[in-house]
Amino acid sequence: NISKNLRSDVKIGAALSGGIDSSSIVCSIKHLEPDAEINTFSYVPNDVNISEEYWIDIINSHTRSISHKFNFSNEEFISDFDNLILTQGEPFGGTSIYASYRLYKLAKEKGVTVTLDGQGADEILGGYNGFPGYRLHSMIDNREFVSAFKFLNAWSRYPNRSKYDAIKRLVGSISSGKLNNYLRELNGMCSSPIWIESDLLQENGVKLGFPADKKLFHGKGRRMVEYMAHSTYHRGLNSLLRHGDRNSMRFSVESRVPFLSTSLTNFSLSLPEQFLVSDQGETKHIFREAMRGIVPGQVLDRKDKVGFATPEKDIFFKMKDNIELWLNEDLNIPFINQDVIKKEFARVLAKKKPFNLEIWRWINFYRWYQLKLNQNEF
């Protein structure tokens, strides 16, 4: 797949986060074409708690790549915010999309118009946190109770994991319908925020609730792979690819995703689940082993996962004046309770309510709607 994606008449670069997926792409390029000039593009935040610069440097050194690192200030984000919303064409859930936006902007500035990106590897290879609920569900289907207990113990030993979290996810996997909705609400998830006039929506035929996972096949004993397939084809990955495509096309950069070939996806989703997430709780187990000798072992053996983390909370407080101006404009949308939004905004500013990503959702929706109104697109 990498070899096919290297076919180009122009300079090729790669997004490099420091994680296993992007590192594998960069190292594979060097393995296939030892004399290739590789340009890597990496977002490096100031916060050492979410920075992966240490791992980025290991890969750049190993492959002798030309490294292009970037960061952005709160002021830059605020300045680009409207353009980012218009680029996406819809509200978005967090500031990591801006990091992607800036990555392709930098690539274009450096004369790189084709990039290889690691999108999709988590969905087809058993990444993220290892889908513990679904993995346990499969074991229970197969009456492998002792194995399930051992997996629970082993999985929970990794950083930022707990037995409670795995069991909670198992319950979520087993339950469905109204029971699943009820359990989600007990867990603090709400299908109808307090700033939405849910009665009005329901009266007009809008159904409120969490979307049911569409089953691609009867997954008894294969619950984890079933969920991965659903994430790949129906939920999650589609929106991530759309965000990336919008950002790359904004700067006329072609983003290629070598993990997402039909053959690799079909092969991976046909494997025994323990090949993907091992009985010891290791994510992307078979992929890590396949890349030994190509990717430095210390990267393959990483047990943490940072992801494309960006400082939403800091940016929110820096944008408070802008947000306040936006909220003072009446959108005249019947199902949105503007007074409640203003009160919630004030509570967060006063630190009487913790900041969360739900706040980003209504900020994005609010500003997106205003921009569309100004363009007379409604």
N, C-alpha and C positions, 0 to 999 in steps of 0.2 A: 504493500500500500504506500509506504513512504517513497519507494522508487517511482511509482506512477505519479505521485503528487509533486515530484521534483521536475517533471517535464515543463519547461518554461523557456521563453526567449528573453525574459527579464530577470532582474535580481530577485532572489527568494530569501525571505527571512522567516523567523519563527517567534511566536509569543512564548516567553519563558517565565514561568511563575516560580520555579524551584521545586514544584511538585513532581511526582513520578511521571505523570502523563506528558507534560511539556518537556521534561528532561529526557524522556525516552525518544521523543521526536528529534530533538537536537542531536542526541548521541547517535541515533540511527542514521541521520544525514551524514555525520562524520564517518560512521562505520561503512556506509555505502560509497561515499565519495570523499576519501581522506583529504583530497586537495581542495575541497569545496570551501568557498568563503561564506561563512554563515553569519548573518546579522541577527542578533537576538534582541528582543524588546521586552523590558521588564518594568513593572510598576513596583516601586520601592517606597512604602510609606515611612514617615518619620517615626511612628510608634514601633518600638522594637518588639512589642508583644505580638504584632501582626506582620512584621516584616520577615520576608524569606530571603533577604539578600545573601545570607551565609550560604544557602543552598544554590542560589543563582550563580554565585561566584565559583562554586565547585564545578558546576557544569560548564560555565564559560571557560574556565581554566583547562578542564579536561578536553574540551573540543577546540580550544584556541579560537573561540568565536569572537566576533566584533560585538561588544556589548553596548547596548543603548538603554540606559536606565532613566526613569522619569518619576517625578512626583508632581503633586499639584497642591496649591494653596486653597484655603477656603474661599478666598477672594476670586480665584480663577474659576472655581466651580460655580460660584454665584453668577459670575459674568457669563459663563457658558450655559447656564441652566435652561434658559428659554430655547436656545439652539438645540440643546440635547433633547428636550421634550419634542420639538418639531422634527428632529431627526428620527426619533423613535416612532412618532406618529400616534402615540398612546401613552398613558401614564405607566410608570415603571416602579419597581418595588424597592430599589436601593441604589446607593451611589457607586456600587461596583460597576454599573453600566457606564459611568463616566470614566472610570479607569480604562475600560475597553475602548471607549471613544478616543481618549488621549493616546492610547497605544497605537491605533491606526493612524492617527494624525501625525505622530512621530515617525512611523514607518514611511508615510508619504513624504515627509520632509527629508528623510534620508535616502529617498529614491528607491525604496522597496515597495513594489506594487503587488506582490504575491506573498502571503504568509501561510505557514502551516500552524494550525492551532489544535490543542488537545481536547476540544469539546467532544463529549459523548463517551469518553472512556469510563467514567464513573458508572454510567447507565448500563453499559454492555459488559463490563469486566468485574463488577461487584465492588464498586468504590464507595464513596461517601463514608458512612460509619459501618458499612457491612450489612445493612438491612437486617438487624438482629431479630426483630419481631417475625419477619417472614421466614428467616432461616430456622428459628425455633419452631414455627408453625409447621414447616416441612418435616422436621424431626418428629414432632408429635403425630403428624399424619402417618408417619412410618413406624410409629410406636417405638421410637428410639429414645426412650425417656432418660436413660443413663447418659447417652451422648448429648442430649439436650442440656442436662444439668452441667455436664463438663464444659460444654460450649459456653453456657451462660457465665460460668466462673472465669473461663479463659478470656472471653470477649471483654468482660468488664474490667480486666486488669490494664487495658490500654488507657492512655490519657483521655480525659474528658468523657469517660464512659462510666456507667454504673449498672448494677443489676436491676435497680428500680426502673431505669430508663428502658432497658431491654424488655422487662416484663410488661411495662406500660405499652410498648410497641407491639408486643405479642397480643395483648388484649385487644388493641386496635386492629390487628390483623384478623383475629378470630371473629370479632363482632362486625355487625353490618346494620344498615338501615337506621331506624330511629335510635336503637341502642348505641350505635357508633356515634351518631350525632350528639347524644346525651353525654357520652363519655368524653367526647372532645370538648364540650362545653364545661364539664367538670375540670378539665385540664387547662381551662382558661382561654380556649379557642371559641370564638363566637361567630356564628354564620350571619349574624345581623348586628353590626356595630350600633352603639347607642345614638350615633349621629345620623343613622338611616331611619326613615319613617317606614318601617317594615309593613305596617298595616296597609299603607297606601299602595305599596308595591304588590302585595298579595291580592288586594282588591282588583288590581289591573293585570292579574295573571302571571306575575313574576314569582317563581318558586324560590324560596330561600332555603339554603341548606348546603351541606358540603357535597361536592360532586362525588358520585359513586364511581369507583374504579371499573373501567370497562374490561371484562375478562376476555383475553385473546384465546384462551384454551382452559380446559378444566385442570387446574394446577395442583391437585392433591399430591402431596409429596414434592411439589415443585413450586411452592408458594413464592420463594424469593425470585426465581427466574421469571415467573409470571408477572410479578410486580416490576421487575427490571424491564421486561418487554413492554409493559404498559407505559412506563416512564419514557421509554425510547420512542414509542410510536404515537402516544396519545397525550401524555401529560408531563410537563417539566422540560424535557429536552427541546421540544418544539419552540417554546418561548425563548429559551436560551439561545438557540440558533437564530431565531428571528432578531433578537437584540444584537447579536454579533454581526449579522448580515447588514442590518441597518447602519451600524456604526462603521463597518468596513466600507460599504458602498458610499457613505457620506464623504469619504476621502479617496474614492476610486481605488480601493485596495481589494484584491481578491483573496478572501479568506478560505483556505482549504482545510478540511477536517479529515485527515487520513484514517482515524479510528472508525469512521462511520461508513465503511464499505459494507455492501450486502453480505459478502462472503464472511467477513470477520464477525459481523453481528450475528449472523445465523449460526456460525460455528460456536461462538462464545455462549450464546443462549441455549445451545444443545448440550453443554458440558454438565457433568455432575456438579451440584451446588457447592460441594466441598472443594472443588477445584478453583472456584471463584472466591469464596470466603471460606478459609480453612477452618477445620474443627478447633483450631487454636485462636480463632477470631481475626486472623490476618486478612485484610482486604486485598483484592486483586492478586490473589495468591499465585495462580499459574502465570500471570503476566509478569510478576516480579521475577519468578524463576526463569522465564523465557528471556528476560533482558539481562541476566547475569553475564558479565563479560563484555557487555556493551555500555551499560550505565554503571557508574561507580556504586559499589556496594553500600556505601554509607547513605546514599540517596534511596536506594531500593529498600533499605532496612528502616527507613523512617517510620515511626509509629504515630506521629502527630499529623494533623491535616489543618492547615490554616485556610486555604482557599483564597479567593480573590477578595480579601477583606479590606474594607475602606471605612474611614471614621465618620459614619453617619451622624452620630450624636454631636460631635464637635461642629460639624457643618450646620446642623440644625440650629444650634444656639447662635452661630455666626449669622445665620439667615433670618433671625427672628424679626428684624425690622421689615425685611421684604415680605415675609409671611404675613405679618400683621397688616400690611397694606393690602395684600391679596384678599385676606379674610374680611376686610371691611367693604369689599365690593359684593353686592348682592347678586348671586348667580341666577336667582329666580328659578331654582330647580325644586319642584314640589317635594321630592322624596329625600332631600338633604336638609337637615336641621342645622342651619348656620349658627344659631345661638349656642347650641351644644358644642359645636366645633370650636367656637371662640372660647368657651369656658374650659374645654379640655386643653386647648393651646395655652391658656393662662395658667392652668394647674401644672403643666409640664414645665413652663418657664419658672414657676415658683418652686419647682422641685417637690410638689405635693403629689405628683404622679410620675412614675418612671418613664423615661423615653423608650419607645419601641417602634418597630418598623410599620405598625399600623398608622402611625403619624405620618410617615413618609408617603403612605398610600394616599391619604386624603390631601396632603400638600400637592403631590403630583397630579392627582385628579383635578384639584382646584385650579392649578396654574394651567394645565393642559386645556381645560374647558375655557378659561379666559382667553388663551391665545387663539383657540379656534373661533371663539366669538368675534375677536378682533379681525380675524381673516374672513369673517362672514361665511364660515363653512358649516353652520347649522341652519 
